[in-house]
Amino acid sequence: AAFASAELVSDRVTVAGHTISEELPTGEVVTTVANDALRLGEVYASAARLVGSIVAYVVVVAVMVPMSLELGLVVALGLPVVAAVLALLVKPLQARQATQRETQGRLTTLGSDTVSGLRILRGIGGEKVFADRYRAQSQKVRRAGEHVAVTQSWLDALQVLLPGLMVALVLWLGARQAVAG
């Protein structure tokens, strides 16, 4: 899916020709092909897991409720709560990823524009100006990447912690019920 998306975007860019650079900087087009195509591939990979998770959720709740109403309700209500807490981090993560993608696109545009005018740039002694601008934009990309990494690390940690806590709760309640007969 990722490769097909990259191919489709590349084909559209080829058909559009120079008119696309009037709407989008060259760097953003390159960043879109490189990053967004991979993200689209991840959506297809995640869709199968989502469907499987929903089916498993329904089956587990259907099996647990007749055996133990308390355990069934913990699972039936706990999983949506875990998902909602995790979803709270998705929006800030997406916003930070968009910022990172935009700054990366500007950096790529700056680099490609410079390469196309490198001979002229050297002729007028503008190499230091370019290097300073590139360094500054590169630092913006780095900072944006750090913001993405912080949010992503919280999301990754909570994706392990919250389901783990839920499993521990279900096991604890189940063990108490087993001991009680």
Backbone torsions as a table, in degrees:
resi	resn	phi	psi	omega
1	ALA	NA	-40.4	179.8
2	ALA	-64.5	-44.0	-179.7
3	PHE	-66.1	-42.6	179.4
4	ALA	-62.3	-39.1	178.2
5	SER	-64.9	-45.2	179.1
6	ALA	-62.1	-40.3	178.6
7	GLU	-64.1	-43.3	-179.8
8	LEU	-63.2	-45.7	179.0
9	VAL	-63.1	-43.3	178.9
10	SER	-60.4	-43.1	178.5
11	ASP	-62.1	-43.0	-179.3
12	ARG	-66.1	-38.7	178.7
13	VAL	-65.0	-41.1	179.2
14	THR	-62.8	-42.9	179.7
15	VAL	-66.5	-40.9	-177.9
16	ALA	-70.8	-30.0	177.9
17	GLY	65.1	-138.4	-176.0
18	HIS	-72.5	-16.0	-179.1
19	THR	-65.5	-26.8	-179.8
20	ILE	-68.2	-31.6	-179.6
21	SER	-73.1	-11.5	174.0
22	GLU	-74.7	-31.4	-179.5
23	GLU	-94.3	-37.8	-176.6
24	LEU	-128.4	141.2	173.8
25	PRO	-65.6	152.0	-178.9
26	THR	-55.4	-41.2	-179.0
27	GLY	-61.4	-36.5	179.0
28	GLU	-68.7	-36.3	177.2
29	VAL	-63.8	-45.8	179.2
30	VAL	-62.7	-43.3	179.5
31	THR	-63.5	-39.7	178.7
32	THR	-61.5	-47.4	-179.6
33	VAL	-62.7	-42.7	-175.2
34	ALA	-73.6	-46.7	-173.0
35	ASN	-94.2	-49.2	-173.9
36	ASP	-67.5	-31.8	177.7
37	ALA	-64.2	-39.2	177.1
38	LEU	-65.5	-40.1	178.6
39	ARG	-63.0	-40.2	178.7
40	LEU	-64.1	-38.6	175.4
41	GLY	-61.9	-38.4	178.0
42	GLU	-65.2	-33.9	178.3
43	VAL	-61.6	-44.4	179.0
44	TYR	-63.8	-39.8	178.6
45	ALA	-66.4	-38.1	-178.6
46	SER	-74.5	-28.4	-177.4
47	ALA	-60.8	-40.8	179.7
48	ALA	-65.0	-41.4	178.1
49	ARG	-65.7	-36.9	179.2
50	LEU	-62.7	-48.2	-179.9
51	VAL	-61.9	-43.6	178.2
52	GLY	-62.5	-39.6	179.6
53	SER	-65.8	-41.1	179.7
54	ILE	-64.9	-43.8	178.4
55	VAL	-62.3	-45.4	179.6
56	ALA	-62.3	-41.2	179.0
57	TYR	-59.3	-49.2	-179.1
58	VAL	-62.5	-43.8	-178.9
59	VAL	-65.0	-45.6	-178.6
60	VAL	-63.7	-43.8	178.8
61	VAL	-63.5	-42.4	179.8
62	ALA	-63.3	-33.0	179.2
63	VAL	-79.6	-38.4	-173.8
64	MET	-77.6	-35.9	-175.7
65	VAL	-60.3	-46.2	178.2
66	PRO	-65.4	-31.2	-179.3
67	MET	-76.1	-44.6	-179.2
68	SER	-152.3	112.7	-178.8
69	LEU	-60.8	-40.9	-179.0
70	GLU	-61.0	-50.0	179.8
71	LEU	-65.1	-40.3	178.8
72	GLY	-61.3	-41.2	179.3
73	LEU	-70.0	-36.7	177.6
74	VAL	-61.2	-44.7	179.2
75	VAL	-68.8	-45.1	-176.5
76	ALA	-64.2	-36.3	-178.7
77	LEU	-94.9	-30.4	-176.4
78	GLY	-69.2	-41.3	-178.0
79	LEU	-63.6	-44.7	175.5
80	PRO	-62.1	-32.5	177.6
81	VAL	-66.7	-44.7	177.7
82	VAL	-59.7	-45.5	179.9
83	ALA	-63.1	-38.9	-179.6
84	ALA	-66.5	-40.7	178.8
85	VAL	-63.4	-43.7	178.8
86	LEU	-65.2	-36.3	-179.7
87	ALA	-65.6	-25.5	177.9
88	LEU	-62.0	-28.5	-179.9
89	LEU	-87.7	-15.8	-175.6
90	VAL	-68.1	-42.8	-178.2
91	LYS	-62.8	-48.8	176.1
92	PRO	-61.6	-35.3	178.3
93	LEU	-63.6	-44.6	179.2
94	GLN	-63.0	-40.2	178.9
95	ALA	-64.0	-42.2	179.4
96	ARG	-68.8	-36.5	176.7
97	GLN	-65.6	-37.8	178.1
98	ALA	-64.6	-41.1	177.2
99	THR	-63.0	-43.9	179.5
100	GLN	-63.1	-42.6	179.8
101	ARG	-62.6	-39.9	179.6
102	GLU	-65.9	-45.3	179.7
103	THR	-67.9	-35.1	176.4
104	GLN	-65.6	-39.7	177.5
105	GLY	-62.1	-41.1	177.8
106	ARG	-64.3	-40.1	178.8
107	LEU	-64.4	-43.6	178.6
108	THR	-64.4	-41.0	177.4
109	THR	-62.0	-45.2	178.8
110	LEU	-58.8	-44.5	179.2
111	GLY	-64.9	-45.0	-178.3
112	SER	-69.8	-36.8	176.7
113	ASP	-64.7	-38.1	-180.0
114	THR	-68.3	-42.9	179.5
115	VAL	-60.7	-40.6	-179.3
116	SER	-68.7	-24.5	179.6
117	GLY	-116.9	26.9	-174.5
118	LEU	-61.9	-42.3	-178.6
119	ARG	-61.8	-44.2	179.1
120	ILE	-66.0	-42.5	-179.7
121	LEU	-58.2	-44.8	178.4
122	ARG	-67.0	-36.8	-178.4
123	GLY	-63.7	-32.7	-178.8
124	ILE	-100.4	4.1	176.7
125	GLY	74.4	32.6	-177.0
126	GLY	-95.7	13.8	-177.1
127	GLU	-63.2	-40.5	-178.7
128	LYS	-66.6	-40.7	178.4
129	VAL	-60.8	-45.1	178.2
130	PHE	-61.6	-47.3	-177.6
131	ALA	-59.7	-40.3	178.8
132	ASP	-66.1	-44.0	178.9
133	ARG	-64.8	-41.5	-179.6
134	TYR	-65.9	-42.4	179.3
135	ARG	-62.0	-44.5	-179.4
136	ALA	-63.9	-44.1	180.0
137	GLN	-67.9	-36.3	178.2
138	SER	-62.7	-38.6	177.4
139	GLN	-66.7	-35.8	175.8
140	LYS	-63.4	-41.2	178.0
141	VAL	-63.4	-42.6	179.7
142	ARG	-61.4	-46.2	179.9
143	ARG	-63.4	-41.6	177.6
144	ALA	-62.9	-39.2	177.4
145	GLY	-64.2	-37.6	177.6
146	GLU	-64.9	-40.7	177.9
147	HIS	-62.4	-42.0	177.9
148	VAL	-63.1	-44.6	-177.2
149	ALA	-62.9	-39.0	179.4
150	VAL	-62.9	-49.4	-179.6
151	THR	-64.7	-41.9	179.5
152	GLN	-63.2	-38.0	179.7
153	SER	-66.9	-38.9	175.6
154	TRP	-62.7	-44.3	179.5
155	LEU	-62.7	-45.0	179.7
156	ASP	-61.7	-43.3	-179.7
157	ALA	-64.6	-44.3	-179.2
158	LEU	-69.6	-27.1	176.9
159	GLN	-67.1	-22.4	176.2
160	VAL	-93.7	-45.5	-174.8
161	LEU	-65.3	-52.8	-173.2
162	LEU	-63.9	-48.8	175.4
163	PRO	-62.0	-35.0	177.6
164	GLY	-62.5	-42.8	177.1
165	LEU	-63.9	-37.8	179.3
166	MET	-66.4	-42.9	177.7
167	VAL	-62.4	-42.2	178.3
168	ALA	-61.1	-41.6	178.6
169	LEU	-63.0	-46.1	179.8
170	VAL	-62.6	-43.0	178.5
171	LEU	-63.9	-42.1	-179.9
172	TRP	-63.6	-47.4	178.4
173	LEU	-63.3	-41.8	178.9
174	GLY	-64.0	-40.6	178.4
175	ALA	-65.1	-41.1	177.1
176	ARG	-61.4	-42.0	179.2
177	GLN	-67.5	-37.3	179.2
178	ALA	-65.1	-42.2	178.9
179	VAL	-65.2	-36.4	179.9
180	ALA	-75.4	-6.5	177.3
181	GLY	103.4	NA	NA
